[in-house]
Amino acid sequence: MRIIMDKSKIKVCVGLSGGVDSSVAAYLLKQEGYDVFAMFMQNWNDASTTLHGDCEWEEDRFVAEMVARKIGIPFYFVDLSAQYRQRVVDYMFSEYAKGRTPNPDVLCNREIKFDAFLQIALKYGADYVATGHYCRKEVTPEGVYRILEGADPNKDQTYFLCQLSQEQLSKTLFPIGDIVKPEVRRIAKEADLPSAEKKDSQGICFVGKVDLPTFLKQKLTSVEGDIVEVFDAYYQQDPLYQWQQEKLSQLLRPGETLERTVRYAPEEKILTSDGKPLGVSPFDTSKVEALTDAELDHLSLPVTYDITFETETYRSGKHHIKKTRNKENPFGRIVGRHEGAQFYTIGQRKGLGVGGHENPVFVIATDTEANRVYVGEGHNHKGLSRFCLRVSPDEIHWIREDLTMAAGEMRRYRVRIRYRQPLQSATLLMRESGLYILFDEPQRGISPGQFAVWYDGDEMLGSGTI
């Protein structure tokens, strides 16, 4: 016997942000016959930190309320700024102070939208919470929830939802996951929604567009230090780098070659990456599986820098005034000053104030204890790329708990380490000491604190903090 679900008896709370995506999500649910109400959450109220210097949330709330009125659904307001500051912003400050690169949007979804906000919605009688995320949700015959990439490859937002649990997914709906962005805009215009022409939000989730160093200086002390450029010669004598090169070469299958840096297409001004369906690894499966935990640890370590500078006295000018300068060093040179190593992240190019180079200069490492920022010139600088990373056991999160890897197990998945990065083919190895991800190709700008997220086809299975 076929059971027809009466959607009018299903109460859905839409997290209405004032943007076009959540507006269309609410509109579609209403059109489908659900019992819909909207709730706007205020998560930030400090206008002094935003670049615009005004209360953007007030305008967003005004638009959201107009959208709810237009659709004909109840509208509620909830202040979650205290929870947001404690569970997201304070976490950001703590991570940056350690020289790590957190993703506040991932934390906002895990801790606020699908936790604090969800709990309030349930108290209002909601059966589900709906958002305007570009992703899809399915359920297996066994009752396991799957989260899939959105239909729009340019807007897929699964990465930001990589820390959600089965319990959270059981209470969520993603009404626009099967729609591409232009279609969302078209629906909004045809429905005459007040948010139809509203630009997409940018910057930190619910904070808005900010100057990150200025934002972080609220709690992190600014202390000047050296910016040190690292020369290629450093890697020729670095034991870890040389060991990694040799070990990776030993792992290759016959006929494969090792390319240590990310390819760059200057004519297109883009970094090339596979972005292809999962293929055959360039590494020999049996050799990779035979790696010891200690070897995997060594492969996952970033190169650290210890460059000392000796000074010398010289006379300058017609008066032969004594001055002091650093002696030339074959491994590097001091090229500038910074206001605090914790304000910089690996791969960063802007805000360094380092000139006099033919090619762009990038941050390749930070040392918060020594308060040093290390940089390298060019997209192909050796310090920008790594093949392997590690996720500690307590940081591994499986969305598909039924597919959790056991110690000693090895699988092939596609992985991304930042939003919008094309999925990269990789081998995952679970060990007692953690989860190791060995990429088929070198990866640019792997930073501690980032989230590595792994997929099987278009399904996101789990994630972990690097």
PETAKA-V71900 format. One record per pair of residues at least 12 apart in sequence whose C-alpha atoms are under 10 Angstrom apart, sorted by the first residue. I is the first residue (numbers start at 1). J is the second residue. D is the distance in whole Angstrom. If there is no record, write none. Layout:
i:j:d
I:J:D
I:J:D
//
This chain:
i:j:d
6:33:8
6:34:8
7:29:9
7:30:10
7:32:8
7:33:6
7:34:5
7:35:7
8:30:9
8:32:9
8:33:5
8:34:5
8:35:5
8:36:9
9:33:9
9:34:7
9:35:7
9:127:9
10:33:9
10:34:6
10:35:6
10:36:8
10:125:10
10:126:8
10:127:6
10:128:8
11:34:6
11:35:5
11:36:6
11:37:8
11:121:10
11:122:10
11:124:9
11:125:7
11:126:5
11:127:5
11:128:7
11:129:9
12:26:9
12:29:8
12:30:9
12:34:7
12:35:6
12:36:5
12:37:6
12:38:8
12:121:9
12:122:9
12:124:10
12:125:9
12:126:5
12:127:6
12:128:5
12:129:6
12:130:7
12:171:10
12:172:9
12:173:9
13:26:9
13:35:9
13:36:6
13:37:5
13:38:6
13:39:7
13:74:10
13:75:10
13:76:10
13:117:10
13:118:9
13:120:10
13:121:6
13:122:8
13:124:9
13:125:9
13:126:6
13:127:8
13:128:6
13:129:5
13:130:6
13:131:9
13:172:9
13:173:10
14:26:6
14:27:10
14:29:9
14:36:7
14:37:6
14:38:5
14:39:6
14:40:8
14:68:10
14:75:10
14:121:9
14:126:10
14:128:8
14:129:6
14:130:5
14:131:6
14:132:9
14:172:10
14:173:9
14:174:10
15:37:9
15:38:6
15:39:5
15:40:6
15:41:7
15:64:10
15:76:10
15:113:8
15:117:8
15:118:9
15:121:9
15:129:7
15:130:6
15:131:5
15:132:8
16:37:9
16:38:6
16:39:6
16:40:5
16:41:8
16:60:9
16:61:9
16:63:9
16:64:6
16:65:9
16:67:9
16:68:8
16:75:9
16:76:10
16:77:10
16:130:9
16:131:7
16:132:8
17:38:9
17:39:8
17:40:6
17:41:7
17:42:9
17:57:9
17:60:6
17:61:7
17:62:10
17:63:8
17:64:6
17:65:9
17:67:10
17:131:9
17:132:9
17:195:10
17:201:10
17:206:9
18:40:8
18:57:9
18:58:10
18:59:8
18:60:5
18:61:6
18:62:8
18:63:5
18:64:4
18:65:8
18:66:9
18:67:8
18:68:10
18:194:9
18:195:6
18:196:10
18:198:8
18:200:10
18:201:10
19:60:7
19:61:10
19:63:8
19:64:8
19:67:9
19:132:9
19:194:9
19:195:6
19:196:8
19:197:9
19:198:6
19:199:8
19:200:7
19:201:8
20:63:10
20:64:9
20:67:9
20:132:8
20:181:10
20:184:8
20:185:7
20:187:10
20:188:7
20:189:10
20:193:8
20:194:9
20:195:5
20:196:6
20:197:8
20:198:6
20:199:8
20:200:8
20:201:10
21:131:8
21:132:5
21:133:7
21:134:9
21:175:9
21:176:8
21:181:8
21:184:7
21:185:8
21:188:9
21:195:9
21:196:9
21:198:10
21:200:9
22:38:10
22:64:9
22:67:10
22:130:8
22:131:6
22:132:4
22:133:8
22:174:9
22:175:9
22:176:9
22:184:10
22:195:9
23:38:9
23:63:10
23:64:8
23:67:7
23:68:8
23:71:9
23:131:9
23:132:8
23:184:9
23:188:8
23:193:7
23:194:9
23:195:7
23:196:8
24:67:9
24:71:10
24:131:10
24:132:8
24:175:8
24:176:8
24:184:7
24:185:8
24:186:10
24:187:7
24:188:6
24:189:10
24:191:9
24:193:8
24:195:9
24:196:9
25:130:7
25:131:7
25:132:6
25:133:9
25:173:9
25:174:7
25:175:5
25:176:6
25:177:9
25:184:9
25:188:10
26:38:8
26:67:9
26:68:8
26:71:8
26:73:9
26:130:8
26:131:8
26:132:8
26:175:8
26:176:10
27:67:9
27:68:9
27:70:9
27:71:6
27:72:9
27:73:9
27:175:9
27:187:9
27:188:8
27:191:8
27:193:9
28:71:10
28:175:7
28:176:8
28:187:9
29:130:9
29:173:10
29:174:10
29:175:7
29:176:10
30:71:8
30:72:9
30:73:8
31:71:9
35:73:9
35:74:10
35:126:9
35:127:10
36:68:10
36:71:10
36:72:9
36:73:6
36:74:8
36:75:10
36:126:9
36:128:10
36:129:10
36:130:10
37:68:8
37:71:10
37:72:9
37:73:5
37:74:5
37:75:6
37:76:8
37:121:10
37:124:10
37:126:9
37:129:10
38:64:9
38:65:9
38:67:9
38:68:7
38:69:10
38:73:7
38:74:6
38:75:5
38:76:6
38:77:9
38:121:9
38:129:10
38:130:9
39:61:10
39:64:9
39:65:9
39:68:9
39:74:8
39:75:6
39:76:5
39:77:6
39:78:7
39:117:9
39:120:10
39:121:8
39:129:10
40:57:10
40:60:9
40:61:7
40:62:10
40:64:7
40:65:8
40:75:8
40:76:6
40:77:5
40:78:6
40:79:9
40:80:10
40:117:10
41:57:9
41:61:8
41:76:9
41:77:6
41:78:5
41:79:6
41:80:6
41:81:8
41:112:10
41:113:9
41:117:8
41:206:9
42:57:7
42:58:9
42:60:10
42:61:8
42:77:8
42:78:6
42:79:5
42:80:6
42:81:6
42:82:10
42:84:9
42:206:8
42:207:10
43:57:8
43:78:9
43:79:6
43:80:5
43:81:4
43:82:8
43:83:8
43:84:6
43:85:8
43:108:10
43:112:9
43:205:9
43:206:6
43:207:8
44:56:9
44:57:8
44:79:9
44:80:8
44:81:5
44:82:9
44:83:10
44:84:7
44:85:8
44:89:10
44:205:9
44:206:6
44:207:6
44:208:9
45:57:7
45:58:9
45:79:10
45:81:7
45:206:9
45:207:8
46:81:10
46:207:8
47:207:9
47:208:9
48:210:10
48:215:9
49:207:8
49:208:9
49:209:9
49:210:6
49:211:8
49:212:9
49:214:7
49:215:6
49:216:9
49:218:9
50:203:9
50:204:10
50:207:7
50:208:6
50:209:6
50:210:5
50:211:7
50:212:10
50:214:9
50:215:8
51:203:10
51:208:8
51:209:6
51:210:5
51:211:7
51:214:10
52:208:9
52:209:8
52:210:8
53:209:10
53:210:9
55:207:10
55:208:10
56:206:9
56:207:9
56:208:8
56:209:10
57:206:8
57:207:9
57:208:9
60:195:9
60:198:10
61:77:8
62:194:10
63:193:9
63:194:7
63:195:7
63:198:9
64:193:10
64:194:8
64:195:8
65:77:9
65:194:10
66:193:8
66:194:7
66:195:9
67:192:9
67:193:6
67:194:6
67:195:7
67:196:10
68:193:9
68:194:10
69:193:10
69:194:10
70:191:9
70:192:8
70:193:7
70:194:8
71:191:9
71:192:10
71:193:8
76:124:10
78:117:8
78:120:9
78:121:10
79:117:10
80:112:8
80:113:10
80:116:8
80:117:8
81:112:10
81:206:10
83:111:9
83:112:7
83:116:8
83:117:10
84:107:9
84:108:7
84:111:8
84:112:7
84:113:10
84:116:9
84:206:9
84:207:10
87:104:10
87:107:8
87:108:8
87:110:10
87:111:7
87:112:8
88:102:10
88:103:9
88:104:6
88:105:9
88:106:9
88:107:6
88:108:6
88:109:10
88:110:10
88:111:8
88:112:8
88:205:10
89:104:7
89:107:9
89:108:9
89:204:10
89:207:10
89:216:10
90:219:9
91:103:10
91:104:8
91:107:9
92:104:7
92:107:9
92:216:9
92:449:10
93:215:9
93:216:7
93:217:9
93:218:9
93:219:7
93:220:7
93:342:10
94:219:9
94:220:9
95:342:9
95:448:9
95:449:7
96:216:8
96:220:9
96:341:9
96:342:6
96:343:7
96:344:9
96:345:9
96:368:9
96:449:9
97:216:9
97:219:9
97:220:7
97:221:9
97:340:10
97:341:9
97:342:6
97:343:8
97:368:8
98:341:10
98:342:7
98:366:10
98:367:9
98:368:7
98:369:9
98:448:10
98:449:9
99:341:7
99:342:5
99:343:8
99:344:8
99:345:8
99:346:10
99:365:9
99:366:7
99:367:7
99:368:6
99:369:9
99:371:10
99:447:9
99:448:8
99:449:9
100:342:8
100:343:10
100:344:9
100:345:8
100:346:9
100:366:9
100:368:10
100:447:7
100:448:5
100:449:5
100:450:8
100:466:9
101:342:9
101:343:10
101:344:9
101:345:6
101:346:8
101:446:10
101:447:6
101:448:6
101:449:5
101:450:6
101:451:9
101:465:10
101:466:10
102:345:10
102:447:9
102:448:8
102:449:5
102:450:6
102:451:8
102:465:9
102:466:10
103:160:9
103:204:9
103:205:10
103:418:9
103:419:10
103:449:8
103:450:6
103:451:7
103:465:10
104:160:9
104:204:7
104:205:7
104:206:10
105:159:10
105:160:6
105:161:9
105:203:10
105:204:7
105:205:5
105:206:9
106:158:10
106:159:8
106:160:5
106:161:6
106:162:7
106:163:7
106:164:9
106:205:9
106:450:10
106:451:8
107:160:8
107:161:9
107:162:10
107:163:8
107:164:10
107:205:9
108:160:9
108:161:9
108:204:10
108:205:7
108:206:9
109:160:7
109:161:6
109:162:9
109:163:8
109:164:8
109:205:9
110:160:9
110:161:7
110:162:8
110:163:6
110:164:6
110:165:9
110:168:9
111:163:9
111:164:9
113:129:9
113:130:10
113:131:9
114:129:8
114:130:10
114:131:10
114:161:9
114:164:8
114:165:9
114:167:10
114:168:6
114:169:9
114:171:9
114:172:8
115:164:10
115:168:8
117:129:9
118:130:10
118:168:8
118:171:8
118:172:9
122:171:9
126:171:9
127:170:10
127:171:7
127:172:9
128:168:10
128:169:9
128:170:8
128:171:5
128:172:5
128:173:7
129:168:9
129:169:10
129:170:10
129:171:6
129:172:5
129:173:6
129:174:9
130:171:9
130:172:6
130:173:5
130:174:6
130:175:7
130:176:10
131:172:8
131:173:7
131:174:6
131:175:7
131:176:9
131:177:10
132:157:10
132:173:9
132:174:6
132:175:7
132:176:6
132:177:8
133:150:8
133:155:9
133:156:8
133:157:6
133:158:8
133:160:9
133:161:9
133:173:9
133:174:6
133:175:8
133:176:7
133:177:7
134:148:10
134:149:8
134:150:5
134:151:7
134:152:7
134:153:9
134:154:10
134:155:6
134:156:5
134:157:5
134:158:7
134:174:7
134:175:9
134:176:6
134:177:5
134:178:8
134:179:8
134:180:8
134:181:9
135:147:7
135:148:6
135:149:5
135:150:4
135:151:7
135:152:9
135:153:10
135:155:9
135:156:6
135:157:6
135:158:6
135:159:10
135:161:9
135:173:10
135:174:7
135:175:9
135:176:8
135:177:4
135:178:7
135:179:9
135:459:10
136:148:5
136:149:6
136:150:6
136:151:8
136:156:9
136:157:10
136:158:9
136:173:8
136:174:6
136:175:8
136:176:8
136:177:5
136:178:7
136:179:10
136:458:10
136:459:9
137:149:9
137:150:9
137:169:8
137:170:9
137:172:9
137:173:7
137:174:7
137:175:9
137:177:8
137:178:10
137:459:9
138:169:10
138:170:10
138:173:10
138:459:10
139:169:10
139:170:9
143:166:10
143:170:9
144:166:7
144:169:10
144:170:9
144:399:10
144:400:8
144:401:9
144:402:8
145:165:9
145:166:6
145:167:9
145:168:10
145:169:7
145:170:7
145:399:8
145:400:8
145:401:10
146:166:9
146:169:8
146:170:10
146:399:8
146:400:7
146:459:7
146:460:8
146:461:8
147:161:9
147:162:9
147:164:10
147:166:10
147:169:8
147:174:10
147:399:8
147:400:9
147:455:10
147:458:9
147:459:6
147:460:6
147:461:8
148:177:9
148:455:9
148:456:10
148:457:9
148:458:5
148:459:4
148:460:6
148:461:9
149:177:8
149:178:9
149:455:9
149:457:9
149:458:5
149:459:6
149:460:7
150:174:10
150:176:8
150:177:5
150:178:6
150:179:8
150:180:8
150:458:9
150:459:10
151:176:9
151:177:6
151:178:5
151:179:6
151:180:6
151:181:9
151:458:10
152:176:10
152:177:8
152:178:8
152:179:7
152:180:5
152:181:7
152:182:9
153:180:8
153:181:10
153:420:9
153:422:10
154:180:9
154:181:9
154:420:8
155:177:10
155:180:8
155:181:7
155:419:10
155:420:8
156:177:8
156:180:9
156:419:9
156:420:8
157:177:9
157:419:8
157:420:8
158:419:9
158:453:9
158:458:10
158:459:9
158:460:7
159:416:8
159:417:9
159:418:8
159:419:6
159:420:8
159:421:10
159:451:9
159:452:9
159:453:7
159:454:9
159:460:8
159:462:10
159:463:9
160:418:9
160:419:8
160:451:9
160:453:10
161:399:10
161:453:10
161:460:9
161:462:10
161:463:10
162:397:8
162:398:9
162:399:8
162:451:8
162:452:9
162:453:7
162:454:9
162:460:7
162:461:8
162:462:6
162:463:6
162:464:9
163:396:10
163:397:7
163:398:8
163:399:7
163:451:9
163:453:9
163:461:10
163:462:7
163:463:7
163:464:8
164:397:9
164:398:9
164:399:7
164:462:9
164:463:10
165:397:9
165:398:8
165:399:6
165:400:8
165:401:9
165:462:10
166:398:9
166:399:6
166:400:8
166:401:8
167:399:10
169:399:9
184:196:9
185:197:8
185:198:10
212:343:8
212:344:9
213:339:9
213:340:9
213:342:9
213:343:5
213:344:8
213:351:10
214:343:9
215:343:10
216:342:9
216:343:7
217:340:10
217:342:10
217:343:9
220:340:9
220:342:8
220:343:9
221:339:9
221:340:8
221:342:9
221:343:10
222:338:9
222:339:5
222:340:5
222:341:9
222:342:9
222:343:9
223:338:8
223:339:5
223:340:5
223:341:8
223:342:10
223:371:8
224:337:7
224:338:5
224:339:4
224:340:6
224:341:8
224:371:8
224:372:9
225:336:9
225:337:6
225:338:5
225:339:6
225:340:7
225:341:7
225:368:10
225:370:8
225:371:6
225:372:6
225:373:8
226:333:10
226:334:6
226:335:8
226:336:6
226:337:5
226:338:6
226:339:9
226:340:9
226:341:9
226:370:9
226:371:7
226:372:5
226:373:7
226:374:8
227:333:9
227:334:6
227:335:6
227:336:5
227:337:5
227:338:6
227:339:10
227:341:9
227:352:8
227:353:10
227:354:9
227:363:9
227:366:9
227:371:9
227:372:6
227:373:5
227:374:6
227:375:7
228:305:10
228:307:9
228:331:10
228:332:7
228:333:6
228:334:4
228:335:6
228:336:7
228:337:9
228:363:10
228:365:10
228:366:10
228:372:7
228:373:6
228:374:5
228:375:6
228:376:9
229:307:10
229:331:9
229:332:5
229:333:5
229:334:6
229:335:6
229:336:9
229:354:10
229:361:9
229:362:9
229:363:9
229:364:9
229:373:9
229:374:6
229:375:5
229:376:6
229:377:8
230:305:8
230:307:9
230:330:9
230:331:6
230:332:4
230:333:7
230:334:9
230:335:10
230:364:9
230:365:10
230:374:7
230:375:6
230:376:6
230:377:8
230:381:9
230:382:10
230:383:8
231:329:9
231:330:7
231:331:5
231:332:5
231:333:8
231:375:9
231:376:7
231:377:8
231:381:9
231:382:9
231:383:10
232:330:9
232:331:7
232:332:9
232:376:9
232:377:10
232:381:8
232:382:7
232:383:9
233:330:7
233:331:6
233:332:8
234:305:9
234:306:10
234:307:9
234:330:8
234:331:5
234:332:8
234:382:10
234:383:10
235:303:9
235:305:10
235:331:9
235:382:8
235:383:9
236:331:10
237:331:9
238:303:8
238:304:9
238:305:9
239:303:9
240:298:7
240:299:9
240:301:8
240:302:9
240:303:7
240:304:9
241:298:10
241:299:9
241:301:9
241:302:9
241:303:7
241:304:10
241:382:9
241:383:10
243:295:10
243:298:8
243:299:9
244:260:10
244:295:9
244:296:10
244:298:7
244:299:6
244:300:9
244:301:9
244:303:10
244:386:10
244:387:9
244:388:10
245:258:8
245:259:10
245:260:8
245:299:9
246:258:10
247:291:10
247:295:9
247:298:10
247:299:8
248:260:9
248:283:8
248:288:9
248:299:8
248:387:9
249:283:9
250:283:9
250:284:9
250:287:8
250:288:10
251:282:8
251:283:5
251:284:6
251:285:8
251:286:9
251:287:6
251:288:6
251:291:9
252:281:9
252:282:6
252:283:4
252:284:6
252:285:9
252:287:9
252:288:9
253:281:9
253:282:6
253:283:5
253:284:5
253:285:9
253:287:9
254:282:9
254:283:9
254:284:8
255:282:9
256:281:10
256:282:6
256:283:8
256:284:10
257:282:8
257:283:10
258:282:9
258:283:10
258:440:10
258:441:9
258:442:9
259:387:10
259:441:8
259:442:7
260:380:9
260:381:10
260:382:7
260:383:10
260:384:10
260:385:7
260:386:7
260:387:8
260:441:8
260:442:6
260:443:9
261:379:8
261:380:6
261:381:7
261:382:6
261:383:9
261:384:7
261:385:5
261:386:8
261:387:9
261:441:8
261:442:6
261:443:8
261:444:8
262:379:8
262:380:6
262:381:9
262:382:9
262:384:8
262:385:6
262:386:9
262:441:8
262:442:6
262:443:6
262:444:6
262:445:10
263:379:8
263:380:7
263:441:10
263:442:9
263:443:10
263:444:10
264:378:10
264:379:7
264:380:7
265:379:10
266:379:9
270:379:10
271:379:8
271:444:9
272:422:10
273:421:9
273:422:7
273:423:9
273:424:7
273:425:10
273:441:8
273:442:9
273:443:9
273:444:10
274:422:7
274:423:8
274:424:6
274:425:8
274:440:9
274:441:8
275:414:9
275:415:10
275:416:10
275:421:8
275:422:5
275:423:5
275:424:6
275:425:8
276:414:9
276:422:8
276:423:7
276:424:8
276:425:8
277:413:10
277:414:8
277:423:9
277:424:9
277:425:8
277:456:10
277:457:8
278:412:8
278:413:7
278:414:6
278:423:9
278:424:8
278:425:5
278:426:8
278:440:10
278:456:9
278:457:8
279:412:9
279:413:10
279:414:10
279:425:7
279:426:9
279:440:9
280:412:9
280:425:9
280:426:10
280:440:9
281:412:9
281:425:8
281:426:7
281:427:8
281:438:10
281:439:9
281:440:6
281:441:9
282:439:9
282:440:6
282:441:9
283:427:9
283:438:9
283:439:10
283:440:7
285:410:9
285:427:9
288:410:9
288:427:9
288:429:9
288:438:9
289:408:8
289:409:9
289:410:7
289:427:10
289:429:8
290:408:10
291:429:10
292:431:9
293:429:10
293:430:10
293:431:7
293:432:8
293:433:7
293:434:9
293:436:9
294:433:9
296:388:8
296:389:9
296:390:8
296:429:9
296:431:9
296:433:10
296:434:10
296:435:10
296:436:7
296:437:9
296:438:9
297:388:9
297:389:8
297:390:7
297:433:9
297:434:9
297:436:8
298:388:9
298:389:10
299:386:9
299:387:8
299:388:6
299:389:8
299:390:9
299:436:9
299:437:10
299:438:9
300:386:8
300:387:8
300:388:5
300:389:4
300:390:6
300:391:10
300:436:8
300:437:8
300:438:8
301:386:9
301:387:10
301:388:8
301:389:7
301:390:8
302:364:10
302:365:9
302:383:9
302:384:10
302:385:9
302:386:7
302:387:10
302:388:9
302:389:9
302:446:9
302:447:9
302:448:10
303:364:9
303:365:8
303:382:10
303:383:7
303:386:9
304:364:10
304:365:8
304:366:9
304:367:9
304:374:10
304:383:9
305:331:10
305:364:10
305:365:8
305:366:9
305:367:9
305:372:10
305:373:10
305:374:8
306:331:10
307:329:9
307:330:10
307:331:7
307:332:7
307:333:9
307:334:10
308:326:10
308:329:8
308:331:9
308:332:9
308:333:9
309:325:10
309:326:6
309:327:7
309:328:8
309:329:7
309:331:10
309:332:9
309:333:8
309:334:9
310:325:8
310:326:6
310:327:6
310:328:8
310:329:8
311:324:6
311:325:5
311:326:4
311:327:5
311:328:9
312:324:6
312:325:6
312:326:6
312:327:6
312:328:10
313:325:7
313:326:9
313:327:9
332:374:9
332:375:10
332:376:9
333:374:10
334:373:10
334:374:9
334:375:10
335:353:9
335:354:7
335:355:8
335:356:9
335:374:10
335:375:9
336:352:8
336:353:7
336:354:6
336:355:9
336:373:10
337:352:8
337:353:8
337:354:9
337:372:9
337:373:9
338:351:9
338:352:7
338:353:9
338:354:10
338:371:9
338:372:8
338:373:8
339:352:10
339:371:9
339:372:10
339:373:10
340:366:10
340:367:10
340:368:8
340:371:6
340:372:8
340:373:8
341:365:9
341:366:6
341:367:6
341:368:5
341:369:9
341:370:9
341:371:5
341:372:6
341:373:6
341:374:9
342:366:7
342:367:8
342:368:6
342:369:10
342:371:8
342:372:9
342:373:9
343:366:9
343:368:10
343:373:10
344:363:8
344:364:10
344:365:9
344:366:7
344:368:10
344:373:8
344:374:10
345:362:9
345:363:7
345:364:8
345:365:8
345:366:7
345:373:9
345:445:9
345:446:10
345:447:7
345:448:9
346:362:8
346:363:5
346:364:5
346:365:6
346:366:7
346:373:9
346:374:9
346:375:9
346:383:10
346:384:8
346:444:9
346:445:5
346:446:7
346:447:6
346:448:9
347:361:9
347:362:6
347:363:5
347:364:6
347:365:8
347:375:9
347:376:10
347:379:10
347:383:10
347:384:7
347:385:9
347:444:7
347:445:5
347:446:8
347:447:8
348:361:9
348:362:5
348:363:5
348:364:8
348:365:10
348:375:9
348:445:8
349:361:6
349:362:5
349:363:7
349:364:10
349:375:9
350:362:8
350:363:9
352:373:10
352:375:9
354:375:9
357:377:7
357:378:9
358:377:8
358:378:8
359:376:10
359:377:6
359:378:5
359:379:8
360:376:9
360:377:6
360:378:5
360:379:7
361:375:6
361:376:6
361:377:4
361:378:6
361:379:8
361:381:9
362:374:9
362:375:5
362:376:6
362:377:6
362:378:7
362:379:8
362:381:9
362:383:9
362:384:8
362:445:10
363:375:4
363:376:7
363:377:9
363:383:9
363:384:8
363:445:9
364:376:6
364:377:10
364:381:9
364:382:9
364:383:5
364:384:5
364:385:9
364:444:10
364:445:7
364:446:10
364:447:10
365:383:8
365:384:9
365:445:9
365:447:9
379:444:9
380:444:9
381:444:10
382:444:10
383:444:9
383:445:9
384:442:9
384:443:8
384:444:5
384:445:6
384:446:8
385:441:10
385:442:6
385:443:5
385:444:4
385:445:6
385:446:7
386:438:9
386:439:9
386:441:9
386:442:5
386:443:5
386:444:7
386:445:8
386:446:7
387:426:9
387:437:8
387:438:6
387:439:5
387:440:7
387:441:7
387:442:5
387:443:6
387:444:9
387:446:9
388:426:9
388:427:10
388:428:10
388:436:7
388:437:6
388:438:5
388:439:6
388:440:9
388:441:10
388:442:8
388:443:8
388:446:9
389:428:10
389:435:8
389:436:6
389:437:5
389:438:7
389:439:9
389:443:10
389:446:8
389:447:9
389:448:9
389:452:9
389:466:7
390:428:10
390:429:10
390:430:10
390:433:9
390:434:7
390:435:6
390:436:5
390:437:6
390:438:9
390:448:9
390:452:9
390:464:9
390:465:9
390:466:6
391:430:10
391:433:9
391:434:6
391:435:5
391:436:6
391:437:8
391:448:10
391:449:10
391:451:9
391:452:8
391:463:9
391:464:6
391:465:6
391:466:5
392:431:10
392:432:9
392:433:7
392:434:5
392:435:6
392:436:9
392:464:8
392:465:8
392:466:8
393:430:9
393:431:9
393:432:8
393:433:7
393:434:5
393:435:7
393:464:9
393:465:10
394:434:8
394:464:9
394:465:9
395:434:9
395:435:9
395:451:10
395:463:8
395:464:5
395:465:6
395:466:8
396:434:8
396:435:7
396:452:10
396:462:8
396:463:6
396:464:5
396:465:7
396:466:9
397:453:9
397:461:9
397:462:6
397:463:5
397:464:6
397:465:9
398:453:10
398:454:10
398:460:9
398:461:6
398:462:4
398:463:7
398:464:9
399:460:8
399:461:5
399:462:5
399:463:8
400:459:10
400:460:8
400:461:5
400:462:7
401:461:8
401:462:9
402:461:10
403:461:8
403:462:9
404:430:10
404:461:9
404:462:9
405:428:9
405:429:9
405:430:6
405:431:9
405:435:9
406:429:9
406:430:6
406:431:8
406:432:9
407:429:8
407:430:5
407:431:5
407:432:6
407:433:9
407:434:9
407:435:9
408:429:7
408:430:6
408:431:5
408:432:8
409:428:8
409:429:6
409:430:6
409:431:8
409:435:10
410:427:7
410:428:6
410:429:5
410:430:6
410:431:9
410:435:10
410:436:10
410:437:10
411:426:9
411:427:6
411:428:5
411:429:7
411:430:9
411:437:10
412:425:8
412:426:6
412:427:5
412:428:6
412:429:9
412:437:10
412:438:10
412:439:10
412:454:10
412:455:9
412:456:8
413:425:6
413:426:6
413:427:6
413:428:7
413:437:9
413:439:10
413:453:10
413:454:6
413:455:6
413:456:6
413:457:8
413:460:10
413:461:9
414:426:6
414:427:8
414:428:9
414:439:9
414:440:10
414:453:8
414:454:6
414:455:5
414:456:7
414:457:8
414:458:9
414:460:9
415:427:9
415:428:9
415:437:9
415:438:10
415:439:8
415:452:7
415:453:5
415:454:4
415:455:6
415:456:9
415:460:9
415:462:10
415:463:9
416:443:10
416:451:8
416:452:6
416:453:6
416:454:7
416:455:9
416:463:10
417:443:9
417:444:10
417:445:9
417:446:7
417:447:9
417:450:7
417:451:6
417:452:4
417:453:6
417:454:9
417:463:10
417:464:10
417:465:10
417:466:9
418:445:10
418:446:9
418:447:10
418:450:7
418:451:7
418:452:7
418:453:8
419:451:9
419:452:10
419:453:10
423:453:9
423:454:9
423:455:8
423:457:10
423:458:10
424:439:7
424:440:8
424:441:8
424:442:10
424:443:9
424:454:9
424:455:10
425:437:10
425:438:9
425:439:6
425:440:6
425:441:8
425:454:10
425:455:10
426:438:6
426:439:4
426:440:5
426:441:8
426:454:9
427:439:6
427:440:8
428:454:9
435:464:9
435:466:10
436:466:10
437:452:9
437:454:10
437:466:10
446:466:8
447:465:10
447:466:7
448:465:7
448:466:5
449:464:9
449:465:6
449:466:5
450:464:8
450:465:6
450:466:6
451:463:6
451:464:5
451:465:5
451:466:6
452:464:5
452:465:6
452:466:6
453:465:9
//
